[in-house]
Amino acid sequence: MQTQGAKRVACVDVPALALQLVLRAHPEWAQDPVVIVTDDRPRAPIVWANRAARAVGIHRGMCFSEAKALSSILHAEVISAHAIDDAVDELFEMLIKLTPHIEPALDQAGLFWIDPSGLSGLFGDLQRWASAIEHALLLERFVSSVVVGFSRGHVLALARSRKGVLVVADRDAEQRAAARVALSKLEISVMLRDQLALLGIHTVGQMLALPGSQLRLRYGAAAGRLHDFLSGHCYSPLLPRAPAIPLVLDLQVEPPDDDHPRLLFGLKSVLHHAVDKLVHEHQAVTALVLELKVERHGAQQERVETAAPTFDVLQLLDLVRLRLSSLTLLGKVEHLRVTVEHVRVHPRQAALHALSGDETKPRDLEAAARALARLKATFGPDVVACAKLREAHLPEAKYTLESVQTVRVPQRVMIDPARAQRAARRVYCAALEHLPEVVRKRAPQDDADCWLNAHGVAKNIVGPDRIAGGWWAQSVERDYYVVETSTGELLWVYHDKLRRRWLLHGVLD
């Protein structure tokens, strides 16, 4: 029977958010075992494992070296708390387009509580609204479950037991469906789950049949809170999060000035007031957009980004100082407008940590991110990049440079030693210099014929490896050689047969 006038609550759950982020970045791993570890040490514990990993016996809590022994194709990644925060913000910005009242769960990344009141008139009914949410997430390659019901505890249990959309008709149907959900589907401690299993308690319904007070007395406060939550005894109103609106600051420079220290001193006071306001709203600064109005030359705009959300005014001023030092102002600044971009700060219960007793210091990703932010502030946002492999015909086109936004621990990849020797090469984007003819009909040991400019004499030559083709764009015929020189260098050179010239393309390490 339909429950008339009852207050509804909806739950959007993006399960195993850390794993989903890894698989979004590496879709080619979809069928392989994948785990999330706390750091990049062999003894690092596993905090998430996908279905393929669990199928070969890999589970949460196992250390990476033990898991690696179970699968030779195991992939492992480290996901920082900042990456999780960024993903939560991304999901929030996607959901805010479909509903105005959203509360991200602070203790479970990827879980959102939503008030669906009034949305049926806009979308037709709640089923279509929930389906629109699932479809929007699926377009961004997020797997989710969307459940609309009446009780937070029951709705969460149903969301964790299935994928897709479910709109519950009445409270009785919701209670019956939630009672059948296995406790293993919920994120409860393994110890509590095993202790309840000894009593024959395996489902939500069986647990709710126990007296809550006795459960709390025997198994602790956590068990009591879980019982109260699933039974609906602990009511908590929805606390929607508002979307972040950039904060705009204005600084009138009187008289107009082009001295960087004085401009920074004036900016310091307005930034302090802005940050104090953001602290009370639990917002942290992520970027500053500077708009400098210069006398007789209009406005000049620059942007600096922080390594992570921050309240540190001195760090912000340092980034601005580095950016200003690389600029050439066309005149004196008469007005400075600063747009402060910020995000809500979410505390995390599950954070990356090092195992006690391990003397190996984990890599400081925050320090690396701060260093990259300083480089970007000095030389521009695109100065830091990494190489990504791609399918192409010519060696210089087999990779592309992509801007680095976040710092990640490099993944360990097992490579055949023979391939590693061929891959250990510094390849130049374009040939750096013309060389004399490397290979002549006479013996290559003849110094007069094999003098390679500042690289010395070619002592040993291996090759050629031919690359030919490109008829669809520009015909290419190259013979590649590895040349060992008298200075100890290993040069990677090629002969352009069509243009009859020798070029240096790289250096082997």
N, C-alpha and C positions, 0 to 999 in steps of 0.2 A: 504493500500500500504506500502511496506517495505521502511523504511527510510534508504537511502544509506549513509554511511560515517559519520553518526551522532555519537557524543560522548555519550557513554552509562554510566549509573551509576546503581549500584545494592545496595539493602538494605537488610540486614539480621536483623530481629526483633525477639527477644526472649521476648514476652510480659509478664508483671507482673513477672519479674525475681525473686523478693523476694518470691512470692507465689510458684513459681516453685521450688525454693530451699527447701522450707518447705515440699512440697509434694514429692520431691526426698528423703528427709530424713525420711518421714512418709508416705509411699505409702498406708498404711491402712486407711488413712484419705481421700482418693480420692473422696468418695461419701458423705462425711460429710461437714458441713459448716466450713470454715477455714478463719481466718483473720490474718493480720499482724498489730501489734500495736506498738506504739512508745516506750513504756517501760512496766514494769510489775505492773502498778498500776491499780486499778479498773476504774479510770476515764481517763485512757490513750486513746487517739483518735485512731481510726482505719484508717490505710493508704492504705490497700489493703483488698479486700474481694473477695472470689471466687464465682463461679456461684451458688453453693448450698447455700451460705450465702446470696447472693442477692435475692434468691428465697423466703426466709423467711423474707425479709424486712431489712436485715442488709446492710449498705452501708458505703462508705468512709466518714469520718468526725464524725460518731457516736462514742460515747465512749463505752469502752468494757463492762461496767456494764449494759448499756442499751441493747447492743447486746446479752449479756448472758441471759437476760430476754426473748429474742425471740427464743432462741434455747438452749435446755439442753445439746446438744451434741456438742456445739461450741468448736472448737480448736483455740487457739491463740498462736502466737509466736512473739518474738522480733528478728529482723534481723539487725545486726550491719552494719555500713558503711564498716568496714573491711571485713565482709563476702561478701558483694556486690562486693567490689573491687577484692576479691579473685575469685569470680565467673566470673567477667568480664575478668580477666587474664586467667582463665581456658578456657573460650569461645574463647578468642583471640588465645591461643595456639592450639585449635582445628581447627580454621579457617585458620591459617597461613599454615597449611599443604595442603590447597586446593587453596589458592590464596595469592600472595605476597603483595598486596596493600590493607591494612585494616586500617580504621580510626574509632576507638570506639567513639561514641558520648559522650561528656563529661557531658552533662546535662540530658541524658536519659540512665540509665543503661540497658544493654541488646540490645542496638541498635548499629549496625555497618554499616558503609558505605564502599563499596568495588568498586574498579575499575576492571571491567571484561574484559578489553582490552586484546586480545591475548589468552584468555583461551579457546575459542571455538575450536581452532586447537588442543589443548591438550585433551579436553574432548569430541570432536565431534561436539557439539553445546552448546549454552548457556543453553538450557533446561536441558541437561544432567548434566552440571556443577552445576546449581542451585539445581537440584535434589540430587546431591552428597552431597552438603552442608546440605540440610534438612535431609538426611539419616544419615550423621555423627552426627548431633545434636540429632537426635532421638535415636541413639544407646546409647547416654549418658543421655537419658530421659529428653531432652529439647524439648518442643514444640516450633516451630518457623514458621515464614513466610519469604520466599525469593522472592523478586520482582526485576526484571531487567527492567529498563526503561530508560528515558531520563532526567527527571526533578526530583530533590530531593523532592520537595514538593509533586508532584503527586505520586512518588514512595512510600513515607512514608504513604500517605493517603491510598494507595492500600494495603500496608503491614498491616496497622492497621485494615483494614476491613475484612481480610480473613486470613486463615491459609494455609500453603502449598506453592507451587511454582507457580509463574506467570512470564512469559516473554512476555512483551508487544511488538507488532510488529512495531508500528509506533507512532508518537507523537499524532496524532489525536485520535487514539484508547485510548491512555493513558489519554488524557485530558477528553474524554467522560466518561471513567470509573471512574476517580478520582472525577469528578463533582458529581457523584451519592453517594459518601461516606458521611455518616452522620457526622456532627461535633462532636457528642457525642463519636465517635470512637477515636478522637484525644485527646491528653492530654492537653486540654486547661482549663482555670479556669472555675469553675462552674458559677461564676458571669457573665463572658463574654458570656458563652453559653446561660444562661437564658436571658440576655439582647438581644442577637440576636434572640432568640426564640420569644420574644415579637414582633419583626418585621417580623416574619414568615420566618426567616433564619435558616434552619436546615441542609443544605448540603454544601459541599465545593463549588459546582458550584454556589449556591445562594449567598454565601459570596463573591466569586470572581467577581460576577456581580456588587457589590457595589464599588464606588470609594474609592481607598485606602487612599487618603488624608482625605476624609470626615470621614472614619472609624477611622483613627488615631486621628482626632480632637475630635470626639464625645466619643470614648471609650478608648482612651489612646494609649501609645506607644506599649504596648503588642499586641493590636489588629492590629496595623499597621504592626508590624514585622511579625505576623502570615499571614496577607494578602500578604506581599511581598514574604514570603517563599513559600506559596502555589501557587502563580502566577509565581514563577521562576525569579522574578526581582532581588533578592539578590543572586548573584552567589558566591559560595564559593568553591574553588578548594579542591580536596581530599588531606588531610594531613595524609599520611600513617604512622602508628606506626611501628617501627622496633622491632623485638623480642629482649628481653634482653639477652645480652651475659655476662656471669660472668666475673668479673674483677679480674685478678690475680696479687697479690702483692708478691714481694720477699724481704726478709730481711736476709742479710748475717750477721751472728753473729760471730764477730771476736774480741777477741778470743772466742772459744766455751764456753757457759755458761749454767748453769742450775738454775740460780737464777730467780725466777718468777718476782719480781719487775723490774729487769733490762730488762728481755724479754718484759714485758708490756711497759716499757718506749720506747724501740726501736720500738715496734709495733705502739705506739701512733702516731708517726710522719707520718708513711706511711698511716695509716688509715685516718688522717686528710687530707692529699693530695687526697686520693681516694674519700672521702666524698665530698670535695669541687668540684671535677670533676662531681660527680653524681648529686649534687645540680643543676648545670648548665644544666644538661640533664634531669632534672625532674625525677630522679630515686632515690629510697630510698632503704636502705639495709634491707634485710629480713633474711639473714643467713651468717655465716662465717664458712668456712671449713679450719681447721688448719692442715697443714702437717709439722710435726717437724722431721727434719733429725737429728738423734742422732748419735754421734760418735760410730762407730763399731757395731751399732745395727740397721742400716737401718732407715726407715721412720715410724712414728707413726701418724695416722690421727684421728682428732676429729672434731666434728661439733657442733656449737651452733646456735640456732635460736632465733630471736627477737620475742617479743610479737606481734609487728605490724611493718610495714615498718617505718624505722626511719633514721634520720640524726645525731642522738646523739652519738658522738664518746665515751663519757664517759660511756654511757649505754653499748655500745659494749665491751669496755675494761672491764667493771665490769663482763659481762657474760664470757669473756675469762678468767678473773682472777678466777672466781668460778670453771670453768672447769679445769683449770690447777691445782687448789688446790686439786682436787680429783684424780689427776693422780700421778703415780709413774714413773718418768722418768728413763730410763735404763742407761742414761749417759748424757753428756753435749750436748746441742743443738748447732749445727754448721750452720744450715740453717733453716729458717722458711718461708714457703710459705702459703699465705692466699688467698683463693678464695672467693670473695665477690659476693654473689647472691643478685640480686636487681630487683625491679619491678618499672614500671612507676606509678607515683602518680596521681590519678584522683580526681579533686575537685568535690564535690557533692552538688547540690543545695538543694536536699531533704535530710536532716540529722535528726537523732533521737533527740528529744528535750523534755524537761519537760514542762508541762503546767504552765503558769504564775500563781502565787498565790498559788501553791501547795508547802507546806513546806517539803514534803517528799523528801529526797534526793535520786535521782535515783542511782541504783547500778553502780559502776564504773567498767565496764567490762574491760577497758584498764588496770586499776591497777591490776585486777585479772590475766589478761593475762601476765602482766609483772612479777607477782609473780610466775606463772607457768614456764615462761621462765627461771627464776633464778633457780628453782628447777631442770629443765631439764639440765641446764648448769652445775649444781653441781653434780647430780647423774646419768645423762644419759637421753636420749630422751624418754625412755619407763617408767620412774618412775611415771608419772602422768597418771592415767587411771580411767575409770568409768565403772560401771557394766551395762551390757545389758542382758535383759531376753531372754531366748531361750527355746525351747521345749526339755525336757530331762526327764529321769526317776528318777534319784537320786537328792536330794536337792542341793548337791554341784555342780551338772552339769547343773542346771537350769539357770545359768547366766555365762557370760564370761566377761573378763576384756578387754576393748578396749582403746588404747592410745588416750588421749585427745589432739587435735590439736588446737581447738578454744574454747573460753569460751562463753557460752550462758546462758541467764537468764532461770532458771528452769521453766517449765510449770506447771501451777496449774492444778491438776487432782483431780476430785471429787471421793473419795473412800468411800465405805460403812464402817462405824465405826467398825463393827464387823470384816471385812476383814483387816482394818487398824491395829487392835490389833494383828492379827495373822502375819501381814507383818512386824511389828516393831521388827525386829530380826537381830542381828549381827551374820551372818553365817560364820564360819571359812572354809577356803578352804579345810582343812583336820582336822580330829579330833585332838584337842590339847593335851589331856591327858587321860590316863586311870583312871577310877574311881572304887572304891570298888563296890560290888554288891549293886545296889540301891534298888531293890525290892526283898524282901525275903518272905518266907511263913509267917514269924511272922509279927507283926504289924510294919508299917514303922515308928511309933513314937519311936521305940526302938533305942536310941542313938547309942548303940553299933553296930547295924546293918546298920545305915544310916549316918555314918560319911563320908563326901565327901571331904577328904583332906582339903585344905585351904578354901574351900567354906562353911565349917561348917556342921551343921546337916540338913538333909532333913526333913522339917516340914510338907510339903504337896506334894503329888504326883498325877498328873493327866495324864491319859493315859490307855492303849497304843494306838498309831496310827501306824498301820502296813504298811510297804513298803516291797513288795516282788516281785521278778522277776529277770531280768537280765540273763535269761537262754541262751540268744544269745551271751553273752560275759563271764560274771562271775556271778554266782548265788548270789543273795543278799536277806537276810531276816533280817529286822530290826524292832524293836518295839521302837517307839519314845515316850518320856515322857516329861512333863514340871514339873520341880522340884523347889519348893520354899524352900529356905534354911534359916537357923537361922540368916545369915548375911544380909538378905533382897534381895538376888539375885534370879532371875528367870532363871534357867538353862534349856537348851534344850539338852537332853541327849538321847542316844539310846542304846539298847541292840542288839549287833550283835549275832543273834541266832546261826549262823553257826560256828562262831569262839569263841563264849561263852565269850564275854568281853563287858564291859560298857565303852562308850566313850562320851566325851563332844563335842557337835557339834555347839553350839551357845549359845548366851545370849539374853534374851528378855529385851528390854528397858522399 
